[in-house]
Amino acid sequence: MTNANVEKSNLEAEEKLRGKYIMLDRVDGHCIWVSEAVLQLLPDPLPDTPGGEVVTVPGMGVFCDNAMDLVMEHWPRPGKDKKTQYVKSAMKDLNRFGLVGTHAAGVTPMDLKMFEELVTGADWSVRVYAMLECEKRNTFCPDQAVKISREDGLLSVRSVKLFAGIF
């Protein structure tokens, strides 16, 4: 994204959005776009983040890969009850469109435990192939790697998500 394109998309240009804490995820989950209000929560100047990239212009910033952690430490993470609600809702929506399976690239050990509890209930209606990701992103956690292969095929874990960069 060029700076000219970024400036035209400035989140502060819309009066109803000005001053709001806004974070938008890129579809692949490797970048986030944040408002000026979010930038004000962060250190100035922003620290260098190996394996990450930051582009800021007045009114907003884009944080990619490891640099996302600078923002995510301020994000109020949903608890287990809210995540359970999200999963059940997603299953219903997937079924509504005729989808019966999905991949989940990057499921943390904590979320995997929640999946294992939910898969035995009536609300779990989609086959999920999950890829394990460490709780702390971009780290290696072989002691948490598990293989799950349910006979009914509703939950499978046979891979891990690894990150690598060329520096």
KAGILIN-V924599 format. One record per helix or strand of 3 or more residues. SS is the DSSP state (h for helix, s for strand). FROM is the first residue (numbers start at 0). LEN is the number of residues. If there is no record, write none. Layout:
ss: [SS/SS]
from: [FROM/FROM]
len: [LEN/LEN]
This chain:
ss: [h/h/s/s/h/s/s/h/h/s/h/s/h/s]
from: [2/10/22/30/35/51/59/67/79/100/108/126/141/154]
len: [6/3/3/5/4/6/6/5/17/7/10/6/3/6]
